[in-house]
Amino acid sequence: MSANPAIHPRVHDAIARDQGIIEQFGLSVVSALDGRCEMVCVVPQRLVNAAGFAHGGVAFTLLDTACAYALSSTGVQGVTINANSTYVKAAQGGSQLQAIVKVMSQSRQLATLQGEVFLQNQGQSVLAAHGSFVFKVLND
């Protein structure tokens, strides 16, 4: 099977190494090119909290992972050193979430990224969370 052309080769490599995270959170990469990434997940029932909603870590992990792949799509790898997320709408188990992230700025040492998570609800996208991230660019 050939690699998805909507996903940068460095992101394909990262996905292969991130299988545990991808499986645990039910993540899937739609596209990751030119400093942008779109990912989706269906909220696993095992990640629903005592209040009956998806744990905030699901949306956060979706954003954080999409940020890592957006940065990788520029040809460099990085790690999160600061993150801020705001939750707007709760999701339930089985709900589909979509993250859209982009690199806002990038230097030799740091990259800043912003993203949004949308809850797919009866054909409509409703903002569920948004965040800003700072990544330390790793030297190869």
N, C-alpha and C positions, 0 to 999 in steps of 0.2 A: 504494500500500500504506500502511495506517495505522500509526502508531507503536504499539509494544507498551505497553499501559497499566501493565504491571508495571515499567516503566522510567521514571523521572522525566525530564521534558523536558530538563533541563540535562545529564543523563547521555547522552541521545540526541545532543546537540550535542558532548559530549566524545568519544563513540564515533566520530562523523563525523571529528573531527580526529585521532583515534588510529589510523587505519586501518593505518598501517605497522606499529605495534606489534602490533595485533590480528592482522594477517596473518602476521607473522614468528613469533609464538608460538602461533598457532592458537586465540586466545581467543574466547569467546562469552559475552555477558551474558544470564543467565537472568532476574534481577530486580535492581532497584536503586531502593528506595523507603525513605523515613523513616529514613535513616542506616544502612541495611543493604544489602548487595550479595551476590549469589550469581553466580559465574562458573564456567565450565568450560573445559577445553582438552583436546585430544588431543595428547600429546607428539609433536611432529614428529621424524622420524628424524634430521633435520639438527641437532637439538639434543641428541643423545645423545653423551656424552663417551667418552673412551678406555677407561673402565672398563665401558662398556656400559649406563650408566644415564643418565636425563635429567639434564642439567646443572642444578645447584642454582638457576641463574638462571631456569629455567622456573617453578619454584614461587615464587621470590621475585617475579618479574614478575607472576605471577598474583595474589599477595597485594597487591603494591603498586598494581596497576591496580584491583583490587577496592576497595582503600581509597580511592583517588581517586574512584571512582564512588559509593561509600557516602557520602563527604563531599559530593559534588556533589548527591546525592539530598536533601540538607538545604537546597539552594538556594545554596550557596557553593562556590567553587573553592579548591583548595589544592595545595601541592607538598610532597613528602616532605622533611623536614629531619633525620629520624633514623629508623632502622629496625633491628630485631633479628629475625632469623629463626633457627629451630631446625629441622633436618631430622631426621625420625624414621624414615622408610621410603623407600627408593629406588623410583623408577618407571622403567619401560623405555619405549622408543619405542613409540608406538601406545597407551600407557596413557591412560586418562581421569582427569584430576584435576578436583576440584571445590573451589572456595574459597568460604568463608562468612565474611564480614567485617561488623563493626558499629562504629559510632562509639561510643566509651565516654564521652568528654566533649568539649565544644566551647565555646570562648570566642571573643571577637572576633578573637583573634590566633592561637590554637593549637587543634588538635584531636588527640585521641589515639584510636587505633583498634586493634582486635585482630582477628585472624583465624586461621582454620585451613584447611589444605588436606588433602583426603581423596583417597586413591587408591581408585578404584572397581574392585573385584576380585571377579568372579564374583557380582555382586549384593550384595556387602558393601562398606561404606565403612571404610577403614583410615586412621587418621591418618598423614599423610605429612610434614607440616610445620606449624608454627604461628609466629606472629610478632606483634610489637607495633610500631606506627608512630606517629610524631609528624608532623603536617602543619602547615605555616604557612598560615593562612587568608589568601587574597589578597583585597584590597579591589577591588571592581568599579569 
